[in-house]
Amino acid sequence: MTSVKTSTALWLGLLAGLVLTLAACGDDDDDGASGGSPTIAAAEAAYLEALAPALQAVNAQLAGLDDLRAEAFDDGPDAAAADAYGLAYETFASDRLAAIEALTPEENLTDEHAALVSAAGDGVLLAQDLHTELAKSPPASDAEFLDLFGRLDGATIGGRYHDACSALQSSATSGGLDIDLQCLL
């Protein structure tokens, strides 16, 4: 009789373990939409959908910056054109930071948003330093400008901004949103 009770208890224990294991594993539809692709929370989507046009509006200033840069550095040093470029670049960097800071991310995106704010803030400092350096001694060529930009750590700051923006773009894309944060700009 003891062997029957032990055997029944063993089977009940195994059955309970199997039920708990199946419950812990869940089903295959845990990834969101019935189509099998993950979805993003409404608050996260709202933040990302607001961020995209904000960044696109600020990035529209870049075409004008390219023209100012060509004027300032293509035909030798031009102090007035270099100052105009420095001021415009500073305005662009400040506008970009303001556009980002104006948004409040959903809790799941606070770290990514903070990284973007930090990189954009460093971009403002870079722009201020660049404007100061351009006022002191405008570069005689685009190559000298790029050297100055490099010495001010522009590539690193630009890279940090790109990485932070790309993390948010990845969240949007993996969440099924069709938006473009224009991270390469």
MDTraj code that builds the backbone (N, CA, C; nanometers):
import mdtraj as md
import numpy as np

residues = "MET THR SER VAL LYS THR SER THR ALA LEU TRP LEU GLY LEU LEU ALA GLY LEU VAL LEU THR LEU ALA ALA CYS GLY ASP ASP ASP ASP ASP GLY ALA SER GLY GLY SER PRO THR ILE ALA ALA ALA GLU ALA ALA TYR LEU GLU ALA LEU ALA PRO ALA LEU GLN ALA VAL ASN ALA GLN LEU ALA GLY LEU ASP ASP LEU ARG ALA GLU ALA PHE ASP ASP GLY PRO ASP ALA ALA ALA ALA ASP ALA TYR GLY LEU ALA TYR GLU THR PHE ALA SER ASP ARG LEU ALA ALA ILE GLU ALA LEU THR PRO GLU GLU ASN LEU THR ASP GLU HIS ALA ALA LEU VAL SER ALA ALA GLY ASP GLY VAL LEU LEU ALA GLN ASP LEU HIS THR GLU LEU ALA LYS SER PRO PRO ALA SER ASP ALA GLU PHE LEU ASP LEU PHE GLY ARG LEU ASP GLY ALA THR ILE GLY GLY ARG TYR HIS ASP ALA CYS SER ALA LEU GLN SER SER ALA THR SER GLY GLY LEU ASP ILE ASP LEU GLN CYS LEU LEU".split()
xyz = np.array([
    [0.0825, -0.1168, 0.0000],
    [0.0000, 0.0000, 0.0000],
    [0.0880, 0.1245, 0.0000],
    [0.2011, 0.1211, 0.0677],
    [0.2911, 0.2342, 0.0748],
    [0.3446, 0.2664, -0.0638],
    [0.3724, 0.1647, -0.1439],
    [0.4253, 0.1899, -0.2766],
    [0.3220, 0.2574, -0.3657],
    [0.1931, 0.2299, -0.3478],
    [0.0886, 0.2944, -0.4256],
    [0.0799, 0.4409, -0.3866],
    [0.0849, 0.4714, -0.2550],
    [0.0783, 0.6100, -0.2102],
    [0.2002, 0.6880, -0.2587],
    [0.3174, 0.6275, -0.2539],
    [0.4383, 0.6935, -0.2988],
    [0.4315, 0.7173, -0.4489],
    [0.3842, 0.6180, -0.5218],
    [0.3741, 0.6288, -0.6655],
    [0.2732, 0.7375, -0.7042],
    [0.1603, 0.7434, -0.6378],
    [0.0587, 0.8456, -0.6646],
    [0.1131, 0.9830, -0.6313],
    [0.1815, 0.9961, -0.5202],
    [0.2391, 1.1241, -0.4806],
    [0.3456, 1.1684, -0.5805],
    [0.4247, 1.0719, -0.6283],
    [0.5269, 1.1033, -0.7254],
    [0.4644, 1.1542, -0.8552],
    [0.3601, 1.0847, -0.9012],
    [0.2930, 1.1277, -1.0244],
    [0.2273, 1.2642, -1.0077],
    [0.1658, 1.2869, -0.8949],
    [0.1023, 1.4172, -0.8706],
    [0.2077, 1.5277, -0.8655],
    [0.3220, 1.4986, -0.8076],
    [0.4324, 1.5958, -0.8023],
    [0.4860, 1.6267, -0.9407],
    [0.5046, 1.5221, -1.0231],
    [0.5509, 1.5425, -1.1595],
    [0.4492, 1.6211, -1.2418],
    [0.3210, 1.5896, -1.2230],
    [0.2158, 1.6603, -1.2948],
    [0.2138, 1.8081, -1.2537],
    [0.2260, 1.8358, -1.1253],
    [0.2293, 1.9738, -1.0766],
    [0.3511, 2.0476, -1.1321],
    [0.4646, 1.9809, -1.1363],
    [0.5861, 2.0412, -1.1921],
    [0.5697, 2.0735, -1.3399],
    [0.5046, 1.9809, -1.4117],
    [0.4811, 2.0027, -1.5540],
    [0.3872, 2.1214, -1.5757],
    [0.2832, 2.1320, -1.4971],
    [0.1893, 2.2434, -1.5087],
    [0.2612, 2.3761, -1.4794],
    [0.3416, 2.3792, -1.3753],
    [0.4154, 2.5010, -1.3415],
    [0.5152, 2.5381, -1.4511],
    [0.5797, 2.4393, -1.5088],
    [0.6750, 2.4650, -1.6167],
    [0.6041, 2.5217, -1.7382],
    [0.4912, 2.4628, -1.7758],
    [0.4158, 2.5136, -1.8901],
    [0.3646, 2.6545, -1.8643],
    [0.3202, 2.6816, -1.7437],
    [0.2710, 2.8156, -1.7098],
    [0.3841, 2.9176, -1.7153],
    [0.5011, 2.8805, -1.6727],
    [0.6156, 2.9724, -1.6743],
    [0.6618, 3.0008, -1.8168],
    [0.6494, 2.9026, -1.9037],
    [0.6937, 2.9224, -2.0414],
    [0.5994, 3.0104, -2.1202],
    [0.4733, 3.0083, -2.0897],
    [0.3777, 3.0893, -2.1639],
    [0.3539, 3.0306, -2.3010],
    [0.2749, 3.1075, -2.3807],
    [0.2505, 3.0608, -2.5157],
    [0.3327, 3.1414, -2.6143],
    [0.3169, 3.1117, -2.7390],
    [0.3976, 3.1764, -2.8425],
    [0.3473, 3.3145, -2.8814],
    [0.2346, 3.3606, -2.8285],
    [0.1800, 3.4906, -2.8651],
    [0.2206, 3.6007, -2.7691],
    [0.3226, 3.5825, -2.6884],
    [0.3647, 3.6842, -2.5927],
    [0.4336, 3.8027, -2.6581],
    [0.4561, 3.7994, -2.7883],
    [0.5312, 3.9062, -2.8528],
    [0.4433, 4.0218, -2.8991],
    [0.3183, 4.0238, -2.8677],
    [0.2372, 4.1403, -2.8974],
    [0.1264, 4.1105, -2.9951],
    [0.1280, 4.1722, -3.1073],
    [0.0200, 4.1675, -3.2036],
    [-0.0003, 4.0257, -3.2556],
    [-0.1208, 4.0035, -3.3028],
    [-0.1517, 3.8691, -3.3503],
    [-0.0707, 3.8322, -3.4729],
    [-0.0119, 3.9304, -3.5411],
    [0.0711, 3.9020, -3.6576],
    [0.2076, 3.8485, -3.6215],
    [0.2408, 3.8445, -3.4929],
    [0.3687, 3.7899, -3.4512],
    [0.4774, 3.8934, -3.4356],
    [0.4530, 4.0190, -3.4741],
    [0.5563, 4.1214, -3.4581],
    [0.5340, 4.1959, -3.3269],
    [0.6417, 4.2386, -3.2612],
    [0.6265, 4.3079, -3.1341],
    [0.5617, 4.4445, -3.1551],
    [0.4935, 4.4896, -3.0542],
    [0.4327, 4.6223, -3.0585],
    [0.4941, 4.7067, -2.9484],
    [0.4767, 4.8355, -2.9587],
    [0.5339, 4.9284, -2.8632],
    [0.4185, 4.9887, -2.7831],
    [0.4436, 5.0179, -2.6570],
    [0.3401, 5.0761, -2.5715],
    [0.2964, 5.2105, -2.6276],
    [0.1719, 5.2458, -2.6044],
    [0.1155, 5.3703, -2.6583],
    [0.1949, 5.4927, -2.6138],
    [0.2365, 5.4973, -2.4873],
    [0.3122, 5.6131, -2.4384],
    [0.4492, 5.6214, -2.5038],
    [0.5136, 5.5081, -2.5253],
    [0.6424, 5.5069, -2.5947],
    [0.6240, 5.5518, -2.7389],
    [0.5204, 5.5024, -2.8036],
    [0.4925, 5.5405, -2.9422],
    [0.4657, 5.6904, -2.9516],
    [0.3897, 5.7446, -2.8581],
    [0.3580, 5.8878, -2.8605],
    [0.4856, 5.9714, -2.8490],
    [0.5759, 5.9315, -2.7607],
    [0.7024, 6.0031, -2.7451],
    [0.7841, 5.9975, -2.8738],
    [0.8007, 5.8784, -2.9299],
    [0.8813, 5.8617, -3.0506],
    [0.8169, 5.9316, -3.1703],
    [0.6841, 5.9286, -3.1772],
    [0.6143, 5.9955, -3.2868],
    [0.6218, 6.1474, -3.2738],
    [0.6412, 6.1993, -3.1547],
    [0.6618, 6.3432, -3.1349],
    [0.8084, 6.3805, -3.1588],
    [0.9001, 6.2913, -3.1230],
    [1.0428, 6.3179, -3.1394],
    [1.0815, 6.3274, -3.2875],
    [1.0265, 6.2407, -3.3698],
    [1.0644, 6.2369, -3.5116],
    [1.0430, 6.3716, -3.5813],
    [0.9236, 6.4302, -3.5784],
    [0.9074, 6.5586, -3.6481],
    [0.9849, 6.6721, -3.5813],
    [1.0043, 6.6636, -3.4512],
    [1.0828, 6.7670, -3.3818],
    [1.2270, 6.7662, -3.4326],
    [1.2866, 6.6484, -3.4433],
    [1.4232, 6.6388, -3.4937],
    [1.4304, 6.6726, -3.6415],
    [1.3312, 6.6305, -3.7183],
    [1.3301, 6.6605, -3.8612],
    [1.3219, 6.8117, -3.8850],
    [1.2422, 6.8820, -3.8049],
    [1.2305, 7.0273, -3.8197],
    [1.3637, 7.0966, -3.7913],
    [1.4314, 7.0529, -3.6864],
    [1.5610, 7.1124, -3.6527],
    [1.6651, 7.0761, -3.7581],
    [1.6633, 6.9530, -3.8041],
    [1.7613, 6.9080, -3.9030],
    [1.7459, 6.9796, -4.0370],
    [1.6323, 7.0426, -4.0597],
    [1.6135, 7.1200, -4.1824],
    [1.7130, 7.2360, -4.1895],
    [1.7650, 7.2782, -4.0756],
    [1.8636, 7.3861, -4.0713],
    [1.9984, 7.3445, -4.1300],
    [2.0213, 7.2164, -4.1423],
    [2.1522, 7.1685, -4.1874],
    [2.1870, 7.2102, -4.3298],
    [2.0876, 7.2212, -4.4168],
    [2.1159, 7.2639, -4.5544],
    [2.1744, 7.4042, -4.5547],
    [2.1176, 7.4927, -4.4762],
    [2.1709, 7.6286, -4.4650],
    [2.3096, 7.6303, -4.4050],
    [2.3347, 7.5412, -4.3117],
    [2.4680, 7.5321, -4.2509],
    [2.5726, 7.4906, -4.3539],
    [2.5373, 7.3984, -4.4398],
    [2.6317, 7.3553, -4.5439],
    [2.6681, 7.4717, -4.6353],
    [2.5688, 7.5539, -4.6704],
    [2.5951, 7.6702, -4.7561],
    [2.6855, 7.7709, -4.6850],
    [2.6569, 7.7967, -4.5564],
    [2.7399, 7.8900, -4.4791],
    [2.8820, 7.8381, -4.4643],
    [2.8945, 7.7089, -4.4466],
    [3.0280, 7.6500, -4.4321],
    [3.1078, 7.6656, -4.5608],
    [3.0448, 7.6446, -4.6728],
    [3.1127, 7.6611, -4.8014],
    [3.1574, 7.8062, -4.8197],
    [3.0708, 7.9001, -4.7832],
    [3.1065, 8.0420, -4.7937],
    [3.2250, 8.0756, -4.7042],
    [3.2275, 8.0175, -4.5857],
    [3.3287, 8.0533, -4.4864],
    [3.4652, 7.9939, -4.5150],
    [3.4725, 7.8759, -4.5725],
    [3.6007, 7.8054, -4.5766],
    [3.6478, 7.7619, -4.7149],
    [3.5688, 7.7807, -4.8177],
    [3.6103, 7.7339, -4.9503],
    [3.7109, 7.8255, -5.0203],
    [3.7055, 7.9552, -4.9941],
    [3.7921, 8.0501, -5.0653],
    [3.8877, 8.1225, -4.9719],
    [3.9417, 8.0533, -4.8748],
    [4.0323, 8.1171, -4.7791],
    [3.9562, 8.1697, -4.6591],
    [4.0281, 8.2233, -4.5612],
    [3.9620, 8.2664, -4.4385],
    [3.8719, 8.3881, -4.4634],
    [3.7522, 8.3809, -4.4123],
    [3.6553, 8.4904, -4.4211],
    [3.5943, 8.5039, -4.2821],
    [3.6409, 8.6014, -4.2068],
    [3.6010, 8.6174, -4.0664],
    [3.4505, 8.6349, -4.0512],
    [3.3904, 8.7169, -4.1328],
    [3.2458, 8.7404, -4.1211],
    [3.1664, 8.6139, -4.1534],
    [3.2060, 8.5432, -4.2593],
    [3.1366, 8.4194, -4.2968],
    [3.1599, 8.3102, -4.1919],
    [3.2797, 8.3042, -4.1366],
    [3.3083, 8.2055, -4.0307],
    [3.2236, 8.2343, -3.9075],
    [3.2086, 8.3624, -3.8730],
    [3.1251, 8.3989, -3.7582],
    [2.9788, 8.3642, -3.7842],
    [2.9326, 8.3900, -3.9072],
    [2.7940, 8.3565, -3.9433],
    [2.7714, 8.2056, -3.9325],
    [2.8702, 8.1277, -3.9795],
    [2.8590, 7.9830, -3.9684],
    [2.8578, 7.9406, -3.8210],
    [2.9505, 7.9943, -3.7433],
    [2.9578, 7.9588, -3.6006],
    [2.8285, 7.9899, -3.5279],
    [2.7708, 8.1045, -3.5549],
    [2.6449, 8.1421, -3.4914],
    [2.5309, 8.0506, -3.5359],
    [2.5249, 8.0211, -3.6651],
    [2.4202, 7.9330, -3.7167],
    [2.4332, 7.7917, -3.6604],
    [2.5563, 7.7428, -3.6482],
    [2.5778, 7.6084, -3.5924],
    [2.5384, 7.6057, -3.4442],
    [2.5688, 7.7122, -3.3742],
    [2.5309, 7.7225, -3.2335],
    [2.3780, 7.7235, -3.2196],
    [2.3116, 7.7973, -3.3073],
    [2.1646, 7.8022, -3.3064],
    [2.1068, 7.6640, -3.3344],
    [2.1610, 7.5968, -3.4351],
    [2.1160, 7.4607, -3.4676],
    [2.1295, 7.3685, -3.3466],
    [2.2458, 7.3681, -3.2829],
    [2.2705, 7.2795, -3.1686],
    [2.1762, 7.3126, -3.0536],
    [2.1539, 7.4396, -3.0278],
    [2.0635, 7.4810, -2.9192],
    [1.9190, 7.4434, -2.9502],
    [1.8777, 7.4643, -3.0747],
    [1.7418, 7.4278, -3.1148],
    [1.7192, 7.2769, -3.1032],
    [1.8208, 7.1987, -3.1400],
    [1.8081, 7.0529, -3.1312],
    [1.7935, 7.0099, -2.9857],
    [1.8758, 7.0658, -2.8978],
    [1.8647, 7.0326, -2.7555],
    [1.7279, 7.0729, -2.7023],
    [1.6810, 7.1915, -2.7352],
    [1.5503, 7.2383, -2.6873],
    [1.4374, 7.1477, -2.7357],
    [1.4452, 7.1034, -2.8622],
    [1.3419, 7.0148, -2.9171],
    [1.3374, 6.8823, -2.8418],
    [1.4528, 6.8320, -2.8047],
    [1.4593, 6.7042, -2.7329],
    [1.4125, 6.7217, -2.5891],
    [1.4612, 6.8275, -2.5237],
    [1.4243, 6.8505, -2.3841],
    [1.2763, 6.8837, -2.3666],
    [1.2107, 6.9296, -2.4708],
    [1.0691, 6.9643, -2.4627],
    [0.9801, 6.8409, -2.4490],
    [1.0360, 6.7249, -2.4774],
    [0.9586, 6.6006, -2.4734],
    [0.9865, 6.5231, -2.3449],
    [0.8840, 6.4575, -2.2975],
    [0.8976, 6.3730, -2.1789],
    [0.8784, 6.2282, -2.2232],
    [0.9818, 6.1473, -2.2060],
    [0.9706, 6.0082, -2.2518],
    [0.8876, 5.9240, -2.1558],
    [0.8376, 5.8154, -2.2081],
    [0.7733, 5.7146, -2.1261],
    [0.8824, 5.6492, -2.0416],
    [0.8467, 5.5960, -1.9287],
    [0.9439, 5.5420, -1.8324],
    [1.0432, 5.4445, -1.8944],
    [0.9995, 5.3616, -1.9870],
    [1.0890, 5.2626, -2.0479],
    [1.1965, 5.3249, -2.1371],
    [1.1786, 5.4513, -2.1750],
    [1.2740, 5.5165, -2.2644],
    [1.3522, 5.6286, -2.1958],
    [1.3455, 5.6375, -2.0635],
    [1.4131, 5.7484, -1.9952],
    [1.5646, 5.7425, -2.0102],
    [1.6228, 5.6259, -2.0067],
    [1.7687, 5.6153, -2.0214],
    [1.8126, 5.6571, -2.1615],
    [1.7393, 5.6117, -2.2628],
    [1.7726, 5.6474, -2.4005],
    [1.7545, 5.7977, -2.4232],
    [1.6458, 5.8537, -2.3663],
    [1.6208, 5.9976, -2.3781],
    [1.7313, 6.0758, -2.3075],
    [1.7699, 6.0322, -2.1886],
    [1.8768, 6.1004, -2.1139],
    [2.0077, 6.0979, -2.1917],
    [2.0374, 5.9873, -2.2579],
    [2.1595, 5.9786, -2.3391],
    [2.1525, 6.0759, -2.4562],
    [2.0346, 6.0889, -2.5165],
    [2.0179, 6.1823, -2.6282],
    [2.0311, 6.3268, -2.5802],
    [1.9716, 6.3582, -2.4658],
    [1.9830, 6.4930, -2.4078],
    [2.1291, 6.5238, -2.3753],
    [2.1982, 6.4294, -2.3164],
    [2.3387, 6.4492, -2.2802],
    [2.4242, 6.4762, -2.4040],
    [2.4066, 6.3948, -2.5070],
    [2.4849, 6.4125, -2.6293],
    [2.4496, 6.5443, -2.6984],
    [2.3218, 6.5791, -2.7021],
    [2.2805, 6.7056, -2.7637],
    [2.3328, 6.8237, -2.6817],
    [2.3355, 6.8098, -2.5486],
    [2.3922, 6.9144, -2.4627],
    [2.5399, 6.9328, -2.4877],
    [2.6107, 6.8222, -2.5043],
    [2.7531, 6.8311, -2.5387],
    [2.7713, 6.8930, -2.6773],
    [2.6747, 6.8687, -2.7652],
    [2.6775, 6.9315, -2.8964],
    [2.6656, 7.0829, -2.8878],
    [2.5866, 7.1321, -2.7928],
    [2.5745, 7.2767, -2.7719],
    [2.7083, 7.3327, -2.7230],
    [2.7714, 7.2631, -2.6293],
    [2.9026, 7.3091, -2.5808],
    [3.0054, 7.3092, -2.6934],
    [3.0027, 7.2067, -2.7753],
    [3.0908, 7.2003, -2.8914],
    [3.0658, 7.3198, -2.9832],
    [2.9397, 7.3486, -3.0110],
    [2.9055, 7.4600, -3.1001],
    [2.9539, 7.5932, -3.0434],
    [2.9390, 7.6090, -2.9117],
    [2.9873, 7.7327, -2.8491],
    [3.1391, 7.7437, -2.8603],
    [3.2083, 7.6350, -2.8322],
    [3.3550, 7.6347, -2.8442],
    [3.3982, 7.6583, -2.9889],
    [3.3284, 7.5967, -3.0819],
    [3.3603, 7.6132, -3.2232],
    [3.3422, 7.7596, -3.2652],
    [3.2312, 7.8183, -3.2233],
    [3.2044, 7.9584, -3.2574],
    [3.3147, 8.0490, -3.2012],
    [3.3562, 8.0228, -3.0782],
    [3.4640, 8.1012, -3.0159],
    [3.5930, 8.0865, -3.0952],
    [3.6289, 7.9638, -3.1317],
    [3.7521, 7.9395, -3.2071],
    [3.7467, 8.0021, -3.3462],
    [3.6301, 7.9958, -3.4093],
    [3.6164, 8.0556, -3.5421],
    [3.6330, 8.2077, -3.5361],
    [3.5868, 8.2674, -3.4272],
    [3.6009, 8.4124, -3.4114],
    [3.7465, 8.4515, -3.3883],
    [3.8218, 8.3649, -3.3200],
    [3.9635, 8.3936, -3.2938],
    [4.0458, 8.3886, -3.4217],
    [4.0280, 8.2805, -3.4958],
    [4.1099, 8.2602, -3.6148],
    [4.0351, 8.1696, -3.7117],
    [3.9665, 8.2293, -3.8107],
    [3.8926, 8.1457, -3.9048],
    [3.9861, 8.0575, -3.9872],
    [3.9498, 7.9326, -4.0076],
    [4.0312, 7.8429, -4.0898],
    [4.0406, 7.8926, -4.2334],
    [4.1506, 7.8631, -4.2967],
    [4.1733, 7.9050, -4.4346],
    [4.1133, 7.8079, -4.5357],
    [4.0752, 7.6902, -4.4891],
    [4.0194, 7.5898, -4.5807],
    [3.9263, 7.4977, -4.5041],
    [3.8532, 7.4175, -4.5807],
    [3.7645, 7.3199, -4.5175],
    [3.8457, 7.2165, -4.4401],
    [3.9640, 7.1818, -4.4907],
    [4.0501, 7.0852, -4.4205],
    [4.0907, 7.1402, -4.2833],
    [4.1240, 7.2690, -4.2769],
    [4.1586, 7.3307, -4.1479],
    [4.0363, 7.3347, -4.0560],
    [3.9197, 7.3596, -4.1145],
    [3.7966, 7.3574, -4.0347],
    [3.7757, 7.2187, -3.9748],
    [3.7886, 7.1161, -4.0563],
    [3.7701, 6.9791, -4.0078],
    [3.8721, 6.9441, -3.8998],
    [3.9939, 6.9931, -3.9140],
    [4.0960, 6.9723, -3.8111],
    [4.0531, 7.0380, -3.6804],
    [4.0043, 7.1614, -3.6878],
    [3.9554, 7.2312, -3.5686],
    [3.8392, 7.1552, -3.5055],
    [3.7466, 7.1118, -3.5872],
    [3.6305, 7.0362, -3.5390],
    [3.6768, 6.9098, -3.4669],
    [3.7757, 6.8432, -3.5227],
    [3.8314, 6.7226, -3.4606],
    [3.8993, 6.7510, -3.3284],
    [3.9767, 6.8606, -3.3233],
    [4.0445, 6.8958, -3.1981],
    [3.9446, 6.9306, -3.0876],
    [3.8279, 6.9781, -3.1265],
    [3.7237, 7.0097, -3.0279],
    [3.6418, 6.8861, -2.9914],
    [3.6816, 6.7715, -3.0426],
    [3.6178, 6.6421, -3.0146],
    [3.4807, 6.6292, -3.0806],
    [3.4633, 6.6983, -3.1917],
    [3.3355, 6.6958, -3.2620],
    [3.2924, 6.5586, -3.3088],
    [3.3866, 6.4775, -3.3567],
    [3.3502, 6.3449, -3.4058],
    [3.2983, 6.2567, -3.2928],
    [3.3605, 6.2668, -3.1772],
    [3.3169, 6.1860, -3.0628],
    [3.1782, 6.2279, -3.0169],
    [3.1565, 6.3574, -3.0080],
    [3.0258, 6.4074, -2.9645],
    [2.9195, 6.3715, -3.0677],
    [2.9529, 6.3884, -3.1953],
    [2.8601, 6.3489, -3.3012],
    [2.8300, 6.2000, -3.2966],
    [2.9302, 6.1199, -3.2672],
    [2.9117, 5.9754, -3.2554],
    [2.8213, 5.9378, -3.1391],
    [2.8396, 6.0072, -3.0266],
    [2.7531, 5.9814, -2.9110],
    [2.6079, 6.0166, -2.9426],
    [2.5888, 6.1285, -3.0114],
    [2.4531, 6.1678, -3.0503],
    [2.3938, 6.0623, -3.1439],
    [2.4713, 6.0205, -3.2424],
    [2.4245, 5.9194, -3.3370],
    [2.3856, 5.7901, -3.2649],
    [2.4684, 5.7453, -3.1717],
    [2.4404, 5.6219, -3.0975],
    [2.3131, 5.6345, -3.0145],
    [2.2962, 5.7475, -2.9463],
    [2.1774, 5.7682, -2.8625],
    [2.0520, 5.7752, -2.9493],
    [2.0612, 5.8458, -3.0594],
    [1.9482, 5.8573, -3.1510],
    [1.9155, 5.7209, -3.2129],
    [2.0182, 5.6472, -3.2494],
    [1.9983, 5.5148, -3.3104],
    [1.9318, 5.4175, -3.2133],
    [1.9612, 5.4295, -3.0846],
    [1.8955, 5.3431, -2.9857],
    [1.7447, 5.3706, -2.9838],
    [1.7076, 5.4980, -2.9928],
    [1.5653, 5.5322, -2.9972],
    [1.5026, 5.4892, -3.1294],
    [1.5763, 5.5051, -3.2389],
    [1.5259, 5.4608, -3.3690],
    [1.5027, 5.3105, -3.3671],
    [1.5938, 5.2371, -3.3054],
    [1.5797, 5.0922, -3.2951],
    [1.4557, 5.0544, -3.2146],
    [1.4299, 5.1271, -3.1066],
    [1.3086, 5.1017, -3.0277],
    [1.1845, 5.1231, -3.1125],
    [1.1852, 5.2291, -3.1908],
    [1.0704, 5.2577, -3.2767],
    [1.0522, 5.1489, -3.3821],
    [1.1602, 5.1153, -3.4494],
    [1.1545, 5.0168, -3.5568],
    [1.1133, 4.8799, -3.5039],
    [1.1753, 4.8375, -3.3941],
    [1.1412, 4.7057, -3.3391],
    [1.0002, 4.7043, -3.2822],
    [0.9469, 4.8215, -3.2493],
    [0.8108, 4.8313, -3.1994],
    [0.7071, 4.8463, -3.3088],
    [0.7519, 4.8449, -3.4341],
    [0.6581, 4.8506, -3.5442],
    [0.6237, 4.9911, -3.5916],
    [0.6951, 5.0941, -3.5433],
    [0.6666, 5.2308, -3.5865],
    [0.7443, 5.2636, -3.7133],
    [0.6792, 5.3299, -3.8042],
    [0.7439, 5.3707, -3.9291],
    [0.7779, 5.5192, -3.9182],
    [0.8867, 5.5482, -3.8471],
    [0.9321, 5.6858, -3.8300],
    [1.0799, 5.6950, -3.8620],
    [1.1268, 5.8172, -3.8901],
    [1.2682, 5.8394, -3.9201],
    [1.3178, 5.9514, -3.8315],
    [1.4049, 5.9183, -3.7384],
    [1.4623, 6.0189, -3.6479],
    [1.5808, 6.0913, -3.7115],
    [1.6162, 6.0556, -3.8307],
    [1.7256, 6.1166, -3.9047],
    [1.8554, 6.1168, -3.8213],
    [1.8896, 6.0012, -3.7701],
    [2.0068, 5.9889, -3.6832],
    [2.1390, 6.0096, -3.7555],
    [2.1423, 5.9925, -3.8848],
    [2.2677, 6.0071, -3.9571],
    [2.3041, 6.1524, -3.9802],
    [2.2124, 6.2425, -3.9525],
    [2.2402, 6.3854, -3.9739],
    [2.3130, 6.4441, -3.8574],
])
top = md.Topology()
chain = top.add_chain()
for i, resn in enumerate(residues, 1):
    res = top.add_residue(resn, chain, resSeq=i)
    for name in ("N", "CA", "C"):
        top.add_atom(name, md.element.get_by_symbol(name[0]), res)
traj = md.Trajectory(xyz[None], top)
